Amino acid sequence: MRRIVLFMVMVSMVCIATYARKATEGTKVLVTYFSATGNTEKAAKQVASIVGGDLHKIQPEKSYTSADLNWRDKSSRCSVEMNDPKSRPAIIDDLKNLADYDTVYLGFPIWWDQAPRLINTFIEKYNLSGKTVIPFATSGSSSISNAENELRKAYPDVKWQKGKLLNGATEEDIKKWTKK
């Protein structure tokens, strides 16, 4: 009787280990980001390193200059884009294998308490419907909550997870957030 119980326990352990391994096999993570000044890029590299994800930079077709980013100037490029909810700045189309990824970490700076319109361009161009998307952001003064809410409303077919503002985040902060 002891041998049968021992045998059953061993078989159960093998089955559990096999299931756990298969649950993570084939899961690919993409860390994609837009960074105008380098802050979000730094955070994205940290996230990619911790979660073991592939890194992809969302690049505008026309790079932003410091004059373009002058939020105090109502005629600056970023001000004009953010004041027009339908604005979709062109991006360089260099992501060829989004279908390979199950989870996408999506990074951006907060502009006017929202994600830059370039992020909308990315989401619409690559159709993230059905994907698990985890936003992260950097900001001089805003939280990520309004940007998250706006993205959830605009793209309800995306499986949004709770995002995080990563200003000055340490490796330990990111590990706690991603549970890695």
N, C-alpha and C positions, 0 to 999 in steps of 0.2 A: 504494500500500500504506500509506504514511504517513497519507493522508487517511482510510482505512478505520479504522486503529487510533485515530486522533484522534477520529473520529466515534463509535466504540465506547466510548471513554473518556468522552466527553461524555454519551452516552446513559446510561452506568452512573452517572455523577455525578447526573444528573437523577433517575434511579430511586431512588438512595440518599437524596437530599434529600426526595423525595416520601414515601418510606416513613417516614423519621424524623419528618416533620411529621405524618403520619397517625397514627403511634404515640402522639403526645401530644395530638392533637386529641380533644376530647370527654372527656378525663380530668378529672374534677372531684375536688377535695380538700375535705374537711370537717375542720375543727379544732373538736372538741366537748370541753367540759370541765365539771367540777364544781369549784367553788372555795368553800370555807367562809370563808376569811379574806382572800382576794385574792391570795395567792401564786401559786396555780395559774392564776388568771385572767391575771396578768401574763405568765407563761410562755406561755400559750395565745395571747395576742395577738402575742407575738414569733414563735411558730411560724407562725401564720396569715400574718403579714406576710412571712416569709421564703419559705414554700412557696406563697404565693399562694392560700391556701385560704379558704373561707367560714368564719366564726366562729359557733359556736352554744354557748350556755350551758345546761348541764343544771341545771334549777332544781327544788328540792324543792317540793312543794305547800305545805309549811309550812317557812318559813325556819328555819335553825339560829340559836339565840341563843348567847351566850357560855356560859350555864349548860348548854345542850345539848351543847356541845363540851368540857366539863370531863372529860377522860379519867381524872382521878383519882377522880371520883365514879362508883361502880359503878352508880348509878341514873340517871346522865345519859342523855340520848337517844342519843348516839353510842355510849356503852358498852353500852346495852341492844341497840341494832341490831347492833353488831359481835359481841356474844356470842351472837347468834342467826343461824346460817348461812342460815336460810330467810327472814330479814327482807328485805323489799323495800319500802323507803320510797317513797311515791307521789311522782311527778314531774309537772311541768306538761307536758302533751302539746302541744308547739308546733313540733315538727320535722315538716314536711309532705312533704319531698322527699328522704328518705334514698336512695331508689332512683336518684337522679341522680348519686350519688357513688360513685366507684370505690375511693377511699382515704379512711380515716378516722383522723385523729390523735385519740387519746382521752386526755384529761388529767384528773388527780385528785390529791388529797393522799393520802399514805399514812397509813392509820389502822390501828393494831394490826398493822403489817407487811403490810397488805393494801389493796386498793382498797375505798373505802367501799361499803356495801351498795347505795347509790344507783346506783352504776355497774352493778351486776347488774340493777337495775330497768331502766336505760337499754338495756343489751344485750338483755335479754329482750323489752322492749316494742317495740324497733325491729328485732329480728332481724338481726344483723350477719353471719349465715352467708354465706360466700362472699366477703365484703368483705375487703380488705386493711386491717388495723387495726394502728396503731402507737401503743402506749401511751407516755405520759410522765407524770411525777409530780413533786411537790414533797414534802419531808419534813423534819422537824426532826432526825431521827436515823436513819431506816431507809433501806435501799436499795430499789430497785424490783424486785429479782429475785424475791422471794417473791410479791409481788402479780402479777407477770407469770406465774409458774408456776401460781398458783391460777386465774388467768383462762384460761390455756391448757387446764388440766384441765377447768374448768367449761364451756368453750365451744370444743370441738375443731373445730367446723365453720367457725370464723373463721380467716382467713389471718393469723395473728399474725406481726408483724415485731418485731425487737429494739427494746425501749423504752429510755428514758433518764430518769434523774433530772435535773431541770433547776433545781436549787437555784442561784440566782445565775448561771445560764448567760448567757453573752454572745452577741451576734449571731453571732460567729465560731464559738462552740461549737455553736450550733444549725445553722449552715450546714454544718459538718463532719458532724454527726450526720445531717442530712437530705440531705447531698450536693447542696445548692442553691447 
